[in-house]
């Protein structure tokens, strides 16, 4: 009697493996790998963001403009008629003797197409590859920035991944309420564009009689006030410094106990800031955040320390968010929401409850049916079925797969389909028993004949599941995963496992001479 | 226990014309429904927003409608009860791309006067994503059919493959017909259900075809009609049993699963019934109609065996060092 044939041993090992690695998920212990629940079951938010990459290109042009102008000023190169738009920078160089110096400087900036005519009219655009590069960088930088922000926001396990060319998927499990969700969304969306800009002292008093175009002709822009949209400021178009030069930002409180944000500049930023303030004593400096002027103090002396503050009626939460956003850097371009799916925790709990009822109910029905129809053979199939479910959960836990609502449905469906192999085998065994074969021979031939059909059938279903995984999104992937693991596990439990059990018991079955009890066959 | 007498051979081929006729009728009726009534696409494929709201008391649906009416872009919102009388589903064709103030935030403030409630689900799919999902869905369905075609051709013969694909298309179209008839909202989960039906139905069909293949090589009969009857009758118990166990679980899923998953379970329910029907009555019939030749297949199989034997012989010789 071959009590421990290799089939039984494999079956037992797999079952033990399944049970051991499922335990942490069931008792929710802190040890070991657990099956993680999808957002639809535990509640949370899934959003897909589109990065407006064109903006990143515009910003690049703007920042090149800023550094060119700074360079020209520093080296006293006279240029005139300086202007820039979404895709190009134009200016006229006044002194041809300085052309070499300017061209040398321009050649240090990569990816530029420079056209100049005899009259020293310069037109600078970005090369096509450079534009692609800027867009690509913008998306990866946005991913990094959003990840940093959410890490500091203090939610458990935020995921931020890039999808496709310009999309980003953000998943936030465990959001407790609508308020928290809104805050998280605001934090993600905040551009956090800090700009220190000079007030156009010559024309600021005419700001209300100017429009965008005329202001631009003077090299200035109109910016609304943060406290009141109706108040406008006329600022020099090119910022002195931007958020890129900020190395730290913290929430603090001013004398009247209002929250403010203290920021620190990098050493290079501090130098530029020092130079500017030294030259502009008596003028005003505007602190602009996301296109709004928060304050515009008069410069009294050279400011060398490289720090500043933003004040202006923040709530504490807002100030905290701004500080986080400034620390983790500005978004290179703004983002828009392309898709959003959020589920409240109570709905997730309801879904778990409902699908558990369906799972257990369906499971019990199938098991009872198998016993009624096949007798002891049904019990053996049921053992395989139970083992199958443990293995699915264990494999999911080990690979860190996510259990979603469709995934639950997948498990329910697997229960129905996993008995299929056993039905095919049992039917074959019955046929051979009727033909008068011995029990041992009937079992052997039954498995041999059923195998080909089961394999063909399982492989085609598996192929369909793989395609579903490849082309499905989010929760649907979960369905494909549980089905695939279920099919693979059923090959071990329902085919190998039950075969082993029969081999172990075949003596007993032969001796019992009761095919009705064992295979549910009608006697005679 | 036994449902079918496994010794009995049912003469199904005698009724092939009525069954083909029934299938043709269902198939055409489904296509007719699709072209007139069409499908009730959900936000996954056409874009839009869905908000599920649960009230602490019975949901004041009329009041909710009235409040939504007041806002211009929410005028076309559809409000319906969802699962129980304290829960409503609001469907809007609009989407908002603004992260700071999304459709959920707007609804929260608009519905503030209607009572105490909680937003349980806010789904928003922008038009770009919707198109992408639709595209991916169609690719997934066609790819699955193609892969099955290749696999079955490889394992059996092209006629088996064509017959199974026709049976599959038959199943899918009729299932979609029912989806249209009952106005089931078509979202990603329905797509998943359809793909599952594909897998499930091909499973059933292959079991029958496997028997035919076996019957051919065991030379039970040269008459294909007889062979098909024999194979289907032999597998009848298995086909119905498996369908039954699967139906048990899908039916419990339909009854007790949450409202969100009911469309999915419904589609599976229909699909399993049709898939089982087509495996028994249609797939093999089409094989017969495609003029599958028992003798040709036997010859090919014999050749395969011969080739394999030849290979083995040469290998054996090689191993013995004769060549």
Interface residues (C-beta under 8 A of the other chain):
Chain A: X47 X48 X49 X50 X178 X181 X182 X185 X186 X188 X189 X335 X336 X337 X338 X339 X340 X341 X342 X343 X344 X346 X347 X350 X351 X354 X355 X357 X358 X361 X362 X363 X365 X366 X369 X370 X372 X373 X374 X405 X406 X409 X412 X413 X415 X416 X417 X419 X420 X423 X424 X427 X430 X431 X434 X449 X452 X453 X456 X457 X458 X459 X460 X461 X463 X464 X465 X467 X468 X470 X471 X472 X473 X475 X476 X479 X480 X483 X520 X521 X522
Chain B: X1 X2 X6 X7 X52 X54 X96 X97 X98 X99 X100 X102 X104 X105 X108 X118 X119 X120 X121 X122 X123 X124 X125 X126 X128 X129 X133 X136 X137 X139 X140 X143 X144 X147 X148 X151 X152 X155 X188 X189 X191 X192 X195 X196 X198 X199 X200 X202 X203 X204 X206 X207 X210 X211 X214 X234 X235 X237 X238 X241 X242 X244 X245 X246 X247 X248 X249 X250 X251 X252 X253 X255 X256 X257 X258 X260 X261 X264 X265 X268
